[in-house]
Amino acid sequence: MRPAGAPYSGDIAMGINQLEGYLLLQAERDHAADRARRFAGRLDWLTVAQRQEVERRYTQDQLDVTEQMLRKVAWRCEELRAEYQAVHLRLRCRLVAALLGGIALAVVATASVTAALVAG
């Protein structure tokens, strides 16, 4: 048993992500099929076979649109991650430079005070 708040190991996290993805996909399939049934239901002149074909095609079209959208979102997430990592690196470099400058200033000030005390 893992302690509360402790991160999952890599395999467990990957399994949870896969399960979550599967459940989301199933939910989207159900929603797409429901939208297809409602759409085809308004076309009361269709035969049963035609209605089934319209539902099948509509569902597939909805799933294709969802896949395209998810790919775009994933691509944008990766793009943003790269941008944020670059910003983080720049900020980190600035922080290190400021700390080193502060340390150098403290060393110079200490040396000046020490030299003045020794001379005086």
N, C-alpha and C positions, 0 to 999 in steps of 0.2 A: 504494500500500500504506500502511495506517495504522500509525503506531508502536504498539508494544505498550502497552496500558493507555489509549490515547487513546480518547475516546468516539466513537461512530459519529455521522455526520451525521444530521440529522433524517429524510431520505428512506430512508437505509439502515436506521436503527433501526425506522422504521415498517414497512419491508418485512420485517425479521426478526421483528417482533412479529406481523405478519399470517401469516407462514409458520409460526411457532410455534403460533398460534391454530388454523390449518388442521390441523396435525399433531395437536394435542390433540383437536380435534373428530373427526378420523378415528379416533383411538384410542378415544375414547368411543363412537363408533358401533359399532366392532368389539366392544367390551366389552358394549354393550347388546344387540347381536345374539347374542353368545355366551350371555349370561344368558337371553335369550328362547328360544334353542334348548334350553338345559338345562331351562328351565321346561316348555316344550311337550313335550320328550322324556319327561317324567314322566307326561304325560297320554296313555297308550298307547291309549285308546279313540277318539281323534280320527282323522278321515280325514286324508289328505294335505292336502287343501284347507283343512280346519279348522285343522290344525297350522300351515300357512303363515299363515293369518289371525291366529291367536293370536300367532305369532312377530312378525308385522308390527305388531300392536297393542301388544304388550308392549314391543317395541323403541321404538316411538314414545312410549309412556308413559315409558319410562326416559329418553329424550332430553328430553322435556318437563320431567321432574323435575330433570334436570341443568341445563337452561336456567334454571329457576326458582332453583335453588340458586346458580348462578353470578351471576345478577342480584342476589340478596340479598348475596352476598359482595362484588360490585363496589360496591353501594350502601354497605355497611358500610365498605369501604376508603375511599371518598370521605368518609364521615362521620368516620372516624378521621383522615384527612389534614387535614380542616378543624379538628378538635380539636387536633391536634399543631401545626398552623400557628399557632393562637391561643395555645397555650402557649409556643411558640417566640417569638412576638412579645412576650408579656408578659415572658419571661425576658430578652429582648434589651433591652426598655425598662428593666428593673431594672438590668441591667448598665451601660447608658449612664448612668442616674441615679447609680449608685454611682461610676462613673468621674468624672462631673462633680462629685459631692460630694467625692471625693478630691482632685481638682484644685483645687477651691475651698478646701478645707482646707489644702492645700500652699501656695497663694497667700497665704492669711491668715497662716499660720505664718511664711512667708518675709517677709511685710511686717512682722509683729510683731518678728521677729528683727532685721531691717534697721533698723526704727525704734528698737529698744533699743540697737543698736550705734551708730547715729548720735547718739542722745541721750546715750549713756554715754561 
